């Protein structure tokens, strides 16, 4: 009988799993992409469909679909197992209670709470009022209410808390979920959400990680109440609607960002489904990066009030900093106050507005020139200040140049004057960030990583061809390699020696793992690297082998010479303390030997043909 893990792996493909996060490009029989775990320009993240594994040659880490999900989502194995079981339609046969950690328990609490809220909406007398509000006031049909798992929190201090206790959840777990609030004294708690329409906030996998409760009263001070920060709900990363919209975002290659939950659901019902919202917070850098897994094209459509415009400017600025292509779909004030109202009143108008969204800078030009007619010097100064502050945030110099020319024409001001203002503004920004240039680049690779990457490259070349392996083993001693790579190298040399004499017919990777099971992860990385190098011609492969051997020998000689010089200095400092010639003689002889070795190594270092 297959284990849970084996059954899941038999039904899911690691390539499909990873491509739900970011696109992979075919590279021979494998796939590659820029690594999501470190910044890089050249793809070093490789995925093998044949072996159902991934490996990053920049991070020197890898594994299977479970390790990928754990690292990507920062979760433990039990949570990854549950997520994949849901995707694969596998019923988990047995789960040790000891492996069900607090995060998993809170996920279960939220799942039970979401079902309970939904049940109250459709079956309780009090829920009938909330259902009528959603249907008549907000214009939602029953299908979308059910699809989005909307619900109702009873006007009670303890209804939900008591329900969760009856389902076997502990007091501490319920408190940690954020669904209840501790009373003064800290011994008892009350329900956080009361008499509110409930919106479950789902993570990427469709798990309820939190909730938003919306009042139906016009005089309520808090229009929205959200789950507080918990170990599941991180408001700077959660994106409302992403679970439902992610596939549409990839298909449309664009995402529409709106302000509220109802904006998302109303838009979805009207036909614009590549739409999401930020829950209870301003848009963050983390949220933009998450969206960029699916598209680099962002369309903002915030409410047509002053607060909405300020939110749009902050969010656009942040998206520009992350290199996104940004457009704006402004809500016409004469048509509606927000996307939800426009989607309900005129779905075609909403669809058309999104389809014809303006490039963000064009939107800001229109906005400023409408508010401040550039027919006097004061208005020109205001427009110039507002727009130049935005233009300098554009990462693309061609865009900057285009909009500087446009601003020059609109204001009837010399372009050179505007460029001087931009230069001054940039200088001020630089002055406000002392020491920024001294910071190390995020792409800097540690020397140990470089050595390991070279060792991986060399051993993978051995796997490509027996002739390559023979050439390397005859000219390359194991001590040239980093310590961690010496044993696998020696084992490969033994393998190819045995193969030459007919003593071994096994696969070299199997030979490595059989002789040292601890080398399994390293062996998997060798397989991935071998596939990456498979397209090399004979001349290219030999050239790379020579270059790698030369580099390792150079590093070994330089390091050895440093040690020799230190040893000579130590011996020379000892000689004055030895008055008798017979005491000095062995040390002087040792110095001569070391000097000879130093000179021979130095000569070898100058020899480029090794």
Beta strands, then each sheet from edge to edge (+ up, - down):
strand 1: 25-27
strand 2: 30-33
strand 3: 45-48
strand 4: 53-56
strand 5: 61-63
strand 6: 151-153
strand 7: 180-182
strand 8: 189-191
strand 9: 196-202
strand 10: 208-214
strand 11: 224-226
strand 12: 239-240
strand 13: 255-258
strand 14: 275-278
strand 15: 297-300
strand 16: 325-328
strand 17: 358-359
sheet 1: 1+ 2- 3+ 4- 5+
sheet 2: 6+ 9- 10+ 11-
sheet 3: 7+ 8-
sheet 4: 12+ 14- 13- 15- 16- 17+
end
